[in-house]
Amino acid sequence: MTQYDVAIVGAGIAGASLASELSSHCSVLLLEREDQPGYHATGRSAAFWTETYGGPQIQPLTTASRAFLEFPDPEFSEHSLLKPRGAINIAKSDQSDLPDKLIANFKDSGVAMEKWDKAQILQAIPQVRAQWTSAVYEPDCCDIDVGGLHQSYLRDAKRQGAILQNRARVEAIKWLAGSWRLETTQGEFVADTVINAAGAWADEVARMAGVGQIGIEPKRRTMVQLQTNPSSDQDGPLVVALDGSFYFKPESGGSYWLSPHDEIPSEAVDAAPEEIDVAMAIDRFEKILDVEIKSITRKWAGLRSFAPDRLPVYGYDPDQNSFFWFAGQGGFGIQTAPAAARLAQSLFLGKAPDSMVRHIDASVYRPDRFR
């Protein structure tokens, strides 16, 4: 039986990116429970990159990832993984303090922001209703080619020798004679170290390994695709409510992608949209845009997984130095993937971080902050 240096549980964006970063340093096995990687959170992303999303302690990871995504090494991707869009963070007339709060939260961060009045909002969103009167514009917001990024990471990991095993749901993890034995639906595998990149299943993986759980909670996020009259402007910006009640963006074909920005506690499952959440999304959309909804063309849901303090968890478990956490990445796992994986690589290998992430304080993401 082949013994690997590292077994990564989960081949979504978290596991794939870290496999890419580690495979030139050690032998890596990627274990994926589904037929193909990216079926759950990665494949159901709203696919945008915006520096304020996730808050001030996530922003350094997002900002540090930009150059990698915008100008990738040609060997990694032949094209840019970002497409400019812009974002309008919008507030109602009785929420006039929210734009200033957002700007204050990111003071001295280097994030480009412009405070907008009603006239500027109307110029960008002609159908906006009267009560939406102020906003903060982020010119650097982009769409991410999520599928392209994920596949590039998987391809890069494979090129460096990583082995991907699909349909390998982990059923037991045991520490025997100085190694991990991972029993899966594709047989047993042996590794010196386990990396927990299992997303919504992260605490379950820890439980199987006999490692203290952190309290990472999956939460359901609903997405709806709408056709409207008039139809959307395909070049329009992402629109985010500053009170956290929705976001939407125009898409190809003249439709909108819309979310009520919900976070419904869930078991770790194959998430499906609930009709009440779809109705809530539509209700909120109708309160911002004066358009006719012609049809719902698609609806879906995914799980975002959060640690108790809503920050990601990167590093060795404080009680088991052969178990490494790379989980709790909420809804920002894709936009932060390059910096997160590069930072985790330095923590895993015990080496100084490189220039991409040297300025980031990794201590705020350590697993032992919960013990």
VOBA-1610 file (N, C-alpha, C; in pm, whole numbers, padded with zeros to 5 digits, always signed):
BEGIN
Met+00085-00119+00000Met+00000+00000+00000Met+00089+00125+00000Thr+00063+00217-00095Thr+00139+00341-00102Thr+00111+00427+00020Gln+00216+00479+00078Gln+00199+00572+00188Gln+00234+00712+00140Tyr+00142+00804+00160Tyr+00160+00942+00115Tyr+00209+01028+00230Asp+00279+01134+00195Asp+00315+01232+00297Asp+00191+01302+00350Val+00098+01332+00259Val-00020+01411+00294Val-00144+01353+00227Ala-00252+01340+00305Ala-00383+01310+00250Ala-00471+01432+00276Ile-00520+01494+00169Ile-00609+01609+00180Ile-00752+01559+00162Val-00835+01584+00262Val-00975+01542+00255Val-01056+01658+00199Gly-01105+01641+00076Gly-01181+01744+00008Gly-01102+01802-00107Ala-01161+01799-00228Ala-01092+01850-00347Ala-01165+01967-00410Gly-01241+02041-00327Gly-01295+02168-00374Gly-01183+02269-00387Ile-01219+02397-00390Ile-01116+02499-00411Ile-01012+02497-00300Ala-01052+02467-00176Ala-00955+02465-00066Ala-00854+02353-00086Gly-00902+02231-00100Gly-00811+02118-00115Gly-00728+02123-00241Ala-00792+02166-00352Ala-00720+02172-00479Ala-00608+02276-00475Ser-00636+02394-00418Ser-00534+02499-00414Ser-00417+02459-00325Leu-00446+02396-00211Leu-00336+02358-00123Leu-00258+02240-00181Ala-00326+02149-00252Ala-00254+02041-00320Ala-00157+02098-00423Ser-00200+02201-00495Ser-00113+02265-00593Ser+00011+02325-00526Glu-00008+02387-00410Glu+00103+02451-00340Glu+00199+02350-00276Leu+00149+02233-00240Leu+00232+02138-00165Leu+00295+02028-00250Ser+00240+02003-00368Ser+00279+01882-00441Ser+00424+01882-00488Ser+00486+01998-00499Ser+00627+02000-00536Ser+00718+01974-00416His+00660+01970-00296His+00738+01951-00174His+00719+01813-00111Cys+00606+01747-00141Cys+00578+01618-00078Cys+00474+01543-00161Ser+00458+01415-00131Ser+00358+01336-00203Ser+00220+01365-00145Val+00124+01390-00235Val-00009+01437-00195Val-00116+01347-00254Leu-00210+01309-00170Leu-00331+01237-00212Leu-00451+01325-00184Leu-00533+01347-00286Leu-00657+01424-00272Leu-00774+01328-00269Leu-00852+01329-00162Leu-00967+01242-00148Leu-01095+01323-00165Glu-01174+01289-00265Glu-01298+01360-00295Glu-01417+01266-00282Arg-01517+01304-00206Arg-01632+01218-00180Arg-01725+01205-00301Glu-01727+01304-00390Glu-01820+01304-00502Glu-01756+01246-00628Asp-01838+01234-00734Asp-01787+01181-00861Asp-01681+01272-00921Gln-01696+01403-00899Gln-01601+01501-00949Gln-01581+01608-00843Pro-01463+01668-00835Pro-01442+01776-00738Pro-01525+01901-00772Gly-01554+01978-00668Gly-01622+02105-00689Gly-01772+02096-00696Tyr-01831+01983-00653Tyr-01975+01965-00664Tyr-02053+02053-00566His-01997+02077-00449His-02071+02146-00343His-02044+02298-00347Ala-01978+02354-00247Ala-01964+02500-00237Ala-01893+02561-00356Thr-01785+02498-00403Thr-01707+02556-00513Thr-01790+02571-00638Gly-01867+02470-00672Gly-01945+02473-00795Gly-02071+02556-00788Arg-02100+02613-00670Arg-02225+02689-00655Arg-02198+02833-00614Ser-02081+02881-00645Ser-02039+03014-00605Ser-02107+03121-00690Ala-02126+03240-00631Ala-02176+03355-00706Ala-02067+03416-00792Ala-01944+03373-00774Ala-01833+03400-00867Ala-01795+03547-00877Phe-01780+03613-00763Phe-01726+03748-00769Phe-01610+03765-00672Trp-01526+03863-00703Trp-01409+03900-00622Trp-01427+04044-00582Thr-01447+04069-00453Thr-01460+04206-00406Thr-01394+04218-00270Glu-01312+04319-00254Glu-01220+04325-00141Glu-01288+04346-00006Thr-01406+04405-00005Thr-01472+04429+00124Thr-01551+04308+00173Tyr-01572+04211+00085Tyr-01655+04096+00124Tyr-01583+04011+00230Gly-01651+03985+00339Gly-01592+03906+00447Gly-01538+03990+00560Gly-01518+04120+00537Gly-01473+04208+00644Gly-01325+04238+00641Pro-01280+04327+00731Pro-01141+04374+00729Pro-01036+04266+00753Gln-01069+04157+00823Gln-00968+04053+00847Gln-00961+03951+00734Ile-01053+03958+00639Ile-01048+03876+00518Ile-00985+03954+00403Gln-01004+04085+00406Gln-00958+04170+00295Gln-00810+04151+00259Pro-00718+04138+00356Pro-00578+04118+00315Pro-00557+03994+00229Leu-00631+03887+00258Leu-00621+03764+00177Leu-00675+03788+00036Thr-00787+03859+00028Thr-00848+03888-00102Thr-00756+03976-00186Thr-00709+04085-00126Thr-00623+04177-00199Thr-00494+04110-00245Ala-00436+04027-00157Ala-00311+03959-00192Ala-00331+03858-00305Ser-00453+03812-00326Ser-00481+03713-00431Ser-00497+03774-00569Arg-00512+03906-00574Arg-00551+03969-00700Arg-00451+03946-00813Ala-00325+03972-00789Ala-00227+03961-00898Ala-00221+03819-00953Phe-00228+03719-00864Phe-00226+03580-00907Phe-00344+03552-00999Leu-00463+03605-00965Leu-00583+03579-01043Leu-00587+03660-01172Glu-00540+03782-01164Glu-00549+03871-01279Glu-00443+03841-01385Phe-00323+03807-01338Phe-00211+03779-01430Phe-00146+03646-01392Pro-00218+03535-01412Pro-00162+03406-01371Pro-00042+03366-01457Asp+00043+03285-01398Asp+00153+03226-01475Asp+00092+03149-01592Pro+00142+03167-01715Pro+00084+03097-01831Pro+00081+02946-01815Glu+00174+02892-01738Glu+00172+02748-01716Glu+00053+02707-01628Phe+00004+02800-01546Phe-00111+02773-01460Phe-00242+02797-01535Ser-00253+02910-01603Ser-00372+02943-01681Ser-00332+03030-01797Glu-00387+03002-01914Glu-00353+03079-02034Glu-00426+03212-02041His-00520+03236-01953His-00597+03360-01957His-00621+03412-01816Ser-00652+03539-01806Ser-00683+03599-01677Ser-00806+03532-01617Leu-00806+03520-01486Leu-00917+03458-01415Leu-01012+03562-01355Leu-00986+03690-01383Leu-01072+03799-01338Leu-01124+03878-01458Lys-01249+03924-01443Lys-01310+04012-01545Lys-01372+04131-01473Pro-01332+04253-01507Pro-01381+04371-01435Pro-01534+04382-01437Arg-01590+04424-01323Arg-01735+04445-01313Arg-01770+04570-01233Gly-01707+04590-01119Gly-01745+04698-01029Gly-01857+04655-00937Ala-01862+04715-00818Ala-01965+04681-00719Ala-02020+04808-00656Ile-02153+04810-00639Ile-02221+04919-00571Ile-02275+04866-00439Asn-02220+04914-00329Asn-02268+04879-00195Asn-02370+04985-00156Ile-02496+04946-00149Ile-02605+05043-00153Ile-02682+05046-00021Ala-02736+05166+00011Ala-02811+05185+00135Ala-02937+05268+00109Lys-03037+05247+00195Lys-03162+05324+00188Lys-03146+05458+00259Ser-03246+05542+00243Ser-03239+05676+00300Ser-03229+05676+00452Asp-03285+05573+00517Asp-03275+05565+00663Asp-03152+05487+00709Gln-03061+05461+00617Gln-02936+05389+00649Gln-02815+05473+00605Ser-02828+05604+00615Ser-02725+05692+00560Ser-02591+05678+00630Asp-02589+05615+00747Asp-02462+05596+00818Asp-02381+05479+00764Leu-02446+05387+00692Leu-02378+05264+00651Leu-02264+05287+00551Pro-02279+05374+00451Pro-02163+05397+00362Pro-02040+05447+00436Asp-02059+05540+00529Asp-01944+05591+00604Asp-01881+05482+00691Lys-01963+05395+00747Lys-01911+05285+00828Lys-01826+05190+00744Leu-01872+05160+00624Leu-01795+05071+00537Leu-01660+05135+00503Ile-01660+05261+00468Ile-01535+05329+00435Ile-01443+05332+00555Ala-01497+05357+00675Ala-01415+05360+00796Ala-01356+05224+00828Asn-01433+05118+00803Asn-01384+04982+00832Asn-01261+04946+00749Phe-01246+05008+00632Phe-01135+04974+00544Phe-01038+05091+00526Lys-01038+05181+00622Lys-00946+05293+00620Lys-00802+05242+00619Asp-00719+05298+00537Asp-00577+05265+00525Asp-00551+05124+00471Ser-00654+05059+00417Ser-00636+04924+00361Ser-00589+04927+00217Gly-00605+05040+00151Gly-00571+05048+00009Gly-00685+05010-00084Val-00800+04969-00028Val-00915+04932-00111Val-00971+05058-00176Ala-00988+05055-00308Ala-01043+05170-00381Ala-01192+05181-00356Met-01238+05298-00310Met-01379+05321-00281Met-01417+05463-00320Glu-01543+05478-00362Glu-01597+05610-00392Glu-01737+05619-00331Lys-01760+05724-00254Lys-01895+05744-00200Lys-01984+05804-00308Trp-02101+05743-00329Trp-02192+05785-00435Trp-02320+05844-00376Asp-02378+05941-00450Asp-02509+05993-00414Asp-02615+05932-00505Lys-02740+05978-00489Lys-02850+05918-00563Lys-02834+05933-00715Ala-02784+06048-00759Ala-02769+06069-00903Ala-02672+05969-00964Gln-02563+05941-00895Gln-02465+05844-00946Gln-02523+05702-00946Ile-02602+05672-00844Ile-02667+05540-00841Ile-02762+05525-00958Leu-02844+05628-00984Leu-02940+05622-01094Leu-02872+05608-01229Gln-02757+05671-01245Gln-02686+05660-01372Gln-02641+05516-01397Ala-02602+05445-01290Ala-02556+05307-01305Ala-02671+05207-01303Ile-02778+05238-01225Ile-02893+05146-01211Ile-03020+05228-01234Pro-03061+05250-01358Pro-03176+05337-01386Pro-03307+05290-01321Gln-03322+05161-01297Gln-03447+05109-01243Gln-03452+05109-01089Val-03352+05164-01023Val-03348+05158-00877Val-03464+05240-00817Arg-03521+05189-00709Arg-03633+05256-00645Arg-03585+05374-00561Ala-03680+05462-00528Ala-03647+05593-00474Ala-03578+05588-00338Gln-03607+05486-00257Gln-03554+05484-00120Gln-03405+05452-00112Trp-03346+05407-00222Trp-03203+05374-00222Trp-03126+05497-00264Thr-03063+05564-00169Thr-03014+05700-00192Thr-02864+05719-00177Ser-02792+05623-00122Ser-02647+05641-00104Ser-02577+05508-00124Ala-02448+05516-00154Ala-02375+05394-00185Ala-02225+05418-00175Val-02152+05307-00174Val-02007+05308-00188Val-01974+05222-00310Tyr-01905+05282-00404Tyr-01869+05211-00527Tyr-01728+05155-00514Glu-01712+05027-00549Glu-01580+04962-00554Glu-01546+04935-00700Pro-01462+05015-00760Pro-01432+04997-00903Pro-01356+04871-00935Asp-01286+04815-00837Asp-01199+04700-00864Asp-01270+04565-00854Cys-01397+04564-00818Cys-01470+04436-00810Cys-01468+04366-00945Cys-01450+04235-00941Cys-01441+04154-01065Cys-01524+04028-01053Asp-01555+03969-01166Asp-01602+03830-01171Asp-01481+03738-01168Ile-01499+03622-01108Ile-01394+03520-01108Ile-01437+03404-01197Asp-01347+03354-01277Asp-01369+03230-01351Asp-01346+03114-01254Val-01451+03079-01179Val-01438+02980-01071Val-01397+02844-01127Gly-01467+02801-01232Gly-01433+02671-01291Gly-01291+02668-01344Gly-01250+02777-01410Gly-01114+02784-01462Gly-01010+02780-01353Leu-01035+02853-01243Leu-00941+02854-01131Leu-00930+02717-01067His-01045+02655-01041His-01045+02524-00976His-00975+02419-01062Gln-01008+02417-01190Gln-00946+02318-01279Gln-00796+02345-01295Ser-00756+02471-01295Ser-00614+02503-01305Ser-00538+02451-01183Tyr-00598+02466-01065Tyr-00533+02414-00944Tyr-00524+02261-00949Leu-00631+02195-00991Leu-00627+02049-00999Leu-00523+02003-01102Arg-00520+02070-01216Arg-00425+02034-01321Arg-00281+02056-01274Asp-00259+02167-01204Asp-00125+02198-01155Asp-00081+02097-01050Ala-00173+02059-00961Ala-00140+01959-00860Ala-00105+01825-00925Lys-00183+01787-01026Lys-00157+01661-01096Lys-00022+01665-01167Arg+00009+01777-01231Arg+00136+01792-01302Arg+00255+01770-01209Gln+00237+01808-01082Gln+00345+01795-00985Gln+00342+01662-00909Gly+00248+01575-00948Gly+00250+01440-00892Gly+00138+01407-00796Ala+00048+01501-00766Ala-00063+01471-00675Ala-00156+01369-00738Ile-00214+01285-00653Ile-00310+01183-00697Ile-00448+01223-00649Leu-00544+01229-00742Leu-00683+01259-00708Leu-00763+01130-00710Gln-00833+01103-00600Gln-00919+00985-00591Gln-01062+01031-00569Asn-01144+01022-00675Asn-01285+01058-00665Asn-01367+00944-00604Arg-01490+00976-00567Arg-01583+00879-00507Arg-01522+00811-00385Ala-01438+00886-00313Ala-01368+00830-00196Ala-01417+00901-00070Arg-01542+00873-00033Arg-01597+00930+00090Arg-01526+00868+00210Val-01471+00953+00296Val-01399+00904+00413Val-01499+00855+00517Glu-01480+00732+00564Glu-01572+00672+00660Glu-01508+00650+00797Ala-01376+00645+00803Ala-01306+00630+00931Ala-01163+00678+00914Ile-01109+00736+01021Ile-00970+00782+01023Ile-00908+00735+01154Lys-00799+00661+01143Lys-00737+00605+01263Lys-00587+00634+01264Trp-00536+00663+01381Trp-00393+00686+01398Trp-00330+00557+01449Leu-00249+00492+01364Leu-00189+00363+01399Leu-00042+00363+01361Ala+00043+00327+01457Ala+00187+00310+01432Ala+00248+00433+01364Gly+00209+00551+01407Gly+00270+00673+01357Gly+00219+00722+01223Ser+00107+00666+01176Ser+00049+00709+01047Ser-00103+00710+01058Trp-00163+00781+00966Trp-00308+00782+00956Trp-00355+00674+00859Arg-00457+00600+00899Arg-00525+00506+00811Arg-00663+00565+00780Leu-00686+00594+00653Leu-00813+00652+00612Leu-00894+00548+00536Glu-01004+00507+00594Glu-01092+00410+00531Glu-01197+00486+00450Thr-01202+00456+00319Thr-01292+00529+00229Thr-01373+00429+00145Thr-01467+00482+00071Thr-01546+00398-00018Thr-01466+00349-00138Gln-01341+00393-00152Gln-01250+00342-00256Gln-01134+00264-00194Gly-01149+00222-00069Gly-01044+00144-00004Gly-00972+00224+00103Glu-00863+00166+00153Glu-00788+00228+00261Glu-00663+00297+00208Phe-00633+00412+00266Phe-00515+00488+00229Phe-00437+00525+00355Val-00304+00542+00337Val-00216+00570+00450Val-00142+00702+00423Ala-00134+00785+00526Ala-00064+00913+00511Ala-00001+00953+00643Asp+00108+01028+00632Asp+00173+01080+00753Asp+00092+01193+00816Thr+00029+01276+00732Thr-00046+01391+00780Thr-00179+01399+00708Val-00283+01436+00779Val-00414+01463+00721Val-00437+01613+00718Ile-00480+01664+00603Ile-00523+01803+00591Ile-00674+01804+00576Asn-00740+01876+00665Asn-00885+01881+00668Asn-00933+01999+00584Ala-00968+01972+00459Ala-01021+02073+00367Ala-01162+02032+00325Ala-01237+01979+00420Ala-01365+01915+00389Ala-01484+02008+00393Gly-01463+02139+00406Gly-01574+02233+00399Gly-01680+02206+00504Ala-01802+02183+00459Ala-01914+02160+00550Ala-01894+02037+00637Trp-01809+01946+00593Trp-01785+01821+00667Trp-01659+01830+00755Ala-01604+01950+00774Ala-01475+01964+00843Ala-01480+01911+00986Asp-01583+01945+01061Asp-01591+01897+01199Asp-01613+01746+01204Glu-01684+01692+01106Glu-01705+01547+01102Glu-01573+01475+01076Val-01489+01530+00988Val-01357+01471+00963Val-01273+01475+01091Ala-01278+01587+01163Ala-01204+01596+01289Ala-01253+01493+01389Arg-01384+01476+01397Arg-01441+01378+01491Arg-01392+01237+01459Met-01392+01202+01330Met-01345+01069+01291Met-01200+01047+01328Ala-01120+01154+01322Ala-00978+01144+01352Ala-00948+01154+01501Gly-01052+01173+01581Gly-01031+01186+01724Gly-00972+01319+01764Val-00992+01420+01680Val-00939+01554+01704Val-01054+01643+01752Gly-01025+01734+01843Gly-01129+01823+01895Gly-01193+01905+01785Gln-01327+01909+01784Gln-01398+01986+01683Gln-01395+02134+01717Ile-01401+02216+01612Ile-01389+02361+01629Ile-01524+02428+01640Gly-01626+02366+01583Gly-01758+02429+01578Gly-01783+02496+01445Ile-01725+02440+01339Ile-01748+02493+01204Ile-01889+02455+01162Glu-01968+02557+01130Glu-02111+02535+01103Glu-02144+02562+00957Pro-02204+02463+00888Pro-02251+02488+00751Pro-02377+02575+00754Lys-02384+02667+00658Lys-02502+02751+00645Lys-02543+02759+00499Arg-02672+02746+00476Arg-02725+02740+00339Arg-02738+02880+00281Arg-02693+02896+00158Arg-02705+03020+00083Arg-02784+02991-00044Thr-02888+03070-00072Thr-02978+03050-00185Thr-02942+03144-00299Met-02948+03094-00421Met-02928+03174-00541Met-03046+03152-00635Val-03087+03259-00702Val-03198+03254-00796Val-03157+03328-00923Gln-03191+03272-01037Gln-03167+03339-01165Gln-03301+03384-01221Leu-03313+03514-01251Leu-03438+03573-01296Leu-03426+03632-01435Gln-03534+03623-01512Gln-03550+03701-01635Gln-03647+03814-01605Thr-03613+03936-01647Thr-03695+04052-01615Thr-03728+04133-01740Asn-03821+04223-01724Asn-03854+04320-01828Asn-03851+04460-01764Pro-03760+04550-01805Pro-03655+04525-01904Pro-03552+04425-01853Ser-03480+04366-01947Ser-03378+04269-01909Ser-03256+04341-01851Ser-03167+04263-01792Ser-03051+04321-01724Ser-02950+04377-01824Asp-02869+04468-01776Asp-02753+04517-01850Asp-02637+04423-01818Gln-02594+04347-01917Gln-02492+04245-01892Gln-02361+04303-01842Asp-02337+04430-01866Asp-02214+04493-01821Asp-02232+04567-01688Gly-02347+04550-01626Gly-02377+04623-01504Gly-02298+04573-01385Pro-02295+04652-01278Pro-02217+04617-01159Pro-02288+04516-01070Leu-02210+04455-00984Leu-02264+04381-00870Leu-02327+04483-00776Val-02444+04450-00721Val-02511+04538-00625Val-02528+04463-00494Val-02474+04522-00387Val-02475+04458-00255Val-02543+04551-00156Ala-02640+04501-00082Ala-02705+04581+00022Ala-02612+04595+00141Leu-02590+04717+00185Leu-02501+04739+00299Leu-02559+04685+00429Asp-02690+04662+00433Asp-02747+04600+00554Asp-02744+04448+00549Gly-02681+04391+00443Gly-02664+04246+00434Gly-02787+04171+00389Ser-02885+04238+00326Ser-03011+04172+00295Ser-03018+04111+00154Phe-02925+04144+00067Phe-02926+04085-00067Phe-02798+04121-00141Tyr-02774+04051-00250Tyr-02684+04097-00356Tyr-02734+04041-00487Phe-02707+04111-00595Phe-02743+04059-00727Phe-02645+04113-00830Lys-02637+04043-00942Lys-02555+04090-01053Lys-02617+04044-01184Pro-02605+04127-01287Pro-02654+04087-01420Pro-02563+03981-01481Glu-02624+03893-01558Glu-02549+03785-01620Glu-02581+03777-01769Ser-02508+03691-01839Ser-02528+03674-01983Ser-02672+03628-02011Gly-02724+03668-02125Gly-02862+03635-02161Gly-02962+03733-02104Gly-02915+03839-02040Gly-03006+03940-01989Gly-03074+03905-01859Ser-03018+03812-01782Ser-03080+03770-01656Ser-03004+03828-01538Tyr-03060+03811-01419Tyr-02995+03849-01294Tyr-02968+03724-01210Trp-02851+03722-01146Trp-02825+03628-01037Trp-02851+03702-00907Leu-02933+03643-00824Leu-02981+03711-00704Leu-02969+03620-00582Ser-02929+03676-00469Ser-02930+03602-00342Ser-02988+03691-00232Pro-03068+03633-00140Pro-03112+03709-00024Pro-03006+03716+00085His-02885+03671+00051His-02773+03676+00145His-02806+03599+00273Asp-02882+03491+00256Asp-02925+03413+00371Asp-02814+03324+00423Glu-02820+03292+00550Glu-02728+03199+00615Glu-02809+03112+00709Ile-02868+03008+00653Ile-02957+02921+00729Ile-02876+02803+00782Pro-02866+02785+00914Pro-02792+02670+00968Pro-02842+02539+00906Ser-02748+02452+00873Ser-02781+02330+00800Ser-02691+02216+00844Glu-02739+02096+00824Glu-02651+01980+00831Glu-02560+01983+00709Ala-02452+01906+00714Ala-02364+01892+00598Ala-02432+01798+00498Val-02497+01858+00397Val-02577+01782+00301Val-02557+01840+00161Asp-02617+01774+00063Asp-02627+01828-00072Asp-02740+01932-00068Ala-02705+02058-00052Ala-02804+02161-00025Ala-02896+02184-00145Ala-03023+02210-00113Ala-03123+02243-00214Ala-03198+02367-00169Pro-03244+02451-00263Pro-03314+02574-00225Pro-03451+02544-00166Glu-03489+02621-00065Glu-03622+02613-00007Glu-03709+02721-00070Glu-03835+02689-00094Glu-03924+02784-00161Glu-03938+02915-00083Ile-03937+02906+00050Ile-03950+03028+00130Ile-03831+03121+00110Asp-03713+03063+00090Asp-03593+03145+00067Asp-03594+03205-00073Val-03644+03129-00170Val-03658+03183-00306Val-03757+03299-00305Ala-03868+03283-00234Ala-03968+03390-00226Ala-03911+03513-00157Met-03829+03492-00052Met-03767+03603+00017Met-03672+03678-00076Ala-03596+03604-00157Ala-03504+03667-00252Ala-03580+03755-00350Ile-03688+03704-00404Ile-03766+03780-00502Ile-03828+03903-00438Asp-03879+03889-00317Asp-03938+04003-00247Asp-03836+04115-00226Arg-03717+04080-00187Arg-03614+04181-00165Arg-03571+04245-00296Phe-03565+04165-00403Phe-03528+04218-00534Phe-03631+04321-00581Glu-03759+04290-00561Glu-03865+04381-00606Glu-03865+04512-00529Lys-03803+04512-00410Lys-03797+04634-00330Lys-03680+04724-00366Ile-03594+04678-00455Ile-03484+04764-00500Ile-03497+04803-00646Leu-03545+04714-00732Leu-03554+04746-00875Leu-03699+04750-00920Asp-03732+04851-00996Asp-03866+04864-01053Asp-03867+04797-01190Val-03872+04664-01188Val-03876+04584-01310Val-03983+04475-01294Glu-04026+04421-01406Glu-04121+04310-01405Glu-04043+04179-01408Ile-04074+04090-01314Ile-04011+03958-01314Ile-04091+03866-01406Lys-04027+03821-01513Lys-04095+03739-01613Lys-04092+03591-01575Ser-03977+03546-01522Ser-03966+03404-01490Ser-03845+03378-01402Ile-03852+03266-01331Ile-03736+03212-01260Ile-03677+03104-01349Thr-03556+03123-01396Thr-03497+03028-01489Thr-03411+02922-01419Arg-03370+02953-01296Arg-03286+02858-01224Arg-03285+02896-01077Lys-03271+02798-00989Lys-03254+02824-00847Lys-03166+02714-00789Trp-03081+02752-00698Trp-02991+02654-00638Trp-02947+02703-00501Ala-02881+02616-00428Ala-02831+02652-00295Ala-02698+02582-00272Gly-02617+02641-00188Gly-02489+02581-00149Gly-02462+02607-00003Leu-02367+02536+00051Leu-02332+02551+00192Leu-02203+02632+00205Arg-02206+02729+00295Arg-02086+02804+00334Arg-02059+02767+00478Ser-01935+02745+00509Ser-01900+02693+00640Ser-01818+02795+00719Phe-01865+02827+00839Phe-01804+02931+00920Phe-01757+02876+01055Ala-01639+02917+01097Ala-01595+02898+01235Ala-01673+02995+01323Pro-01670+02976+01457Pro-01750+03062+01545Pro-01721+03211+01530Asp-01599+03250+01497Asp-01566+03393+01482Asp-01568+03439+01337Arg-01615+03351+01247Arg-01632+03380+01104Arg-01500+03404+01031Leu-01390+03366+01090Leu-01261+03371+01022Leu-01219+03230+00985Pro-01140+03214+00879Pro-01096+03080+00840Pro-01001+03019+00942Val-00979+02890+00930Val-00894+02816+01023Val-00782+02752+00943Tyr-00658+02800+00964Tyr-00540+02750+00894Tyr-00436+02710+00998Gly-00389+02586+00993Gly-00278+02548+01078Gly-00294+02411+01141Tyr-00187+02368+01206Tyr-00188+02238+01274Tyr-00278+02242+01397Asp-00346+02132+01420Asp-00428+02121+01540Asp-00338+02128+01663Pro-00377+02202+01768Pro-00288+02217+01884Pro-00265+02088+01961Asp-00354+01988+01944Asp-00340+01863+02018Asp-00294+01745+01933Gln-00284+01767+01800Gln-00243+01658+01711Gln-00162+01721+01597Asn-00029+01710+01607Asn+00056+01781+01512Asn+00069+01711+01377Ser-00012+01610+01354Ser-00019+01548+01221Ser-00156+01569+01157Phe-00230+01666+01210Phe-00363+01699+01159Phe-00367+01850+01135Phe-00389+01891+01009Phe-00380+02030+00968Phe-00517+02079+00922Trp-00559+02193+00975Trp-00688+02252+00940Trp-00673+02350+00823Phe-00763+02337+00725Phe-00772+02435+00616Phe-00921+02444+00581Ala-00995+02512+00668Ala-01141+02505+00662Ala-01201+02635+00713Gly-01336+02638+00718Gly-01407+02755+00768Gly-01395+02877+00679Gln-01396+02857+00548Gln-01368+02968+00456Gln-01493+03041+00408Gly-01605+03016+00475Gly-01725+03095+00450Gly-01758+03109+00304Gly-01797+03230+00263Gly-01827+03256+00123Gly-01713+03321+00048Phe-01595+03326+00112Phe-01482+03397+00052Phe-01369+03302+00014Gly-01395+03172+00013Gly-01289+03075-00012Gly-01229+03084-00152Ile-01310+03122-00249Ile-01260+03129-00386Ile-01182+03258-00409Gln-01236+03371-00364Gln-01167+03498-00391Gln-01036+03510-00313Thr-01021+03431-00205Thr-00897+03434-00126Thr-00808+03315-00153Ala-00847+03226-00245Ala-00777+03098-00261Ala-00627+03109-00282Pro-00578+03195-00371Pro-00433+03199-00392Pro-00355+03235-00266Ala-00396+03341-00196Ala-00324+03382-00075Ala-00344+03283+00038Ala-00465+03230+00052Ala-00491+03134+00159Ala-00404+03009+00143Ala-00398+02956+00021Ala-00318+02837-00003Ala-00169+02864+00014Arg-00123+02981-00029Arg+00018+03015-00014Arg+00054+03032+00135Leu-00036+03093+00211Leu-00013+03110+00354Leu-00013+02975+00425Ala-00110+02890+00389Ala-00118+02757+00450Ala+00003+02672+00414Gln+00055+02688+00293Gln+00176+02614+00256Gln+00291+02649+00349Ser+00309+02778+00378Ser+00420+02819+00466Ser+00399+02765+00607Leu+00274+02764+00655Leu+00246+02711+00789Leu+00269+02561+00792Phe+00226+02492+00687Phe+00241+02347+00683Phe+00388+02306+00678Leu+00465+02374+00596Leu+00606+02339+00578Leu+00697+02401+00684Gly+00642+02494+00763Gly+00722+02560+00865Gly+00829+02651+00807Lys+00797+02718+00699Lys+00894+02807+00635Lys+00839+02949+00631Ala+00925+03044+00606Ala+00883+03184+00599Ala+00790+03204+00479Pro+00682+03281+00496Pro+00593+03306+00383Pro+00661+03390+00276Asp+00618+03371+00152Asp+00678+03447+00043Asp+00613+03585+00031Ser+00651+03659-00070Ser+00612+03799-00082Ser+00461+03818-00096Met+00390+03720-00150Met+00246+03734-00166Met+00176+03755-00032Val+00221+03683+00070Val+00148+03681+00198Val+00233+03722+00317Arg+00352+03775+00292Arg+00444+03807+00402Arg+00385+03909+00498His+00299+03997+00448His+00243+04104+00530His+00119+04062+00608Ile+00070+03939+00588Ile-00055+03894+00650Ile-00027+03828+00784Asp-00103+03865+00885Asp-00088+03810+01019Asp-00160+03676+01026Ala-00085+03567+01014Ala-00145+03433+01012Ala-00199+03392+01148Ser-00158+03459+01254Ser-00198+03416+01388Ser-00348+03427+01410Val-00415+03518+01337Val-00559+03535+01359Val-00638+03417+01305Tyr-00575+03330+01226Tyr-00644+03216+01167Tyr-00608+03083+01234Arg-00527+03087+01339Arg-00476+02964+01400Arg-00587+02883+01467Pro-00581+02750+01457Pro-00684+02666+01521Pro-00686+02678+01672Asp-00572+02705+01733Asp-00569+02705+01880Asp-00639+02825+01942Arg-00690+02917+01860Arg-00763+03031+01917Arg-00896+02986+01979Phe-00940+02865+01949Phe-01066+02815+02003Phe-01048+02728+02126Arg-00925+02699+02165Arg-00900+02605+02276Arg-00879+02680+02406
//
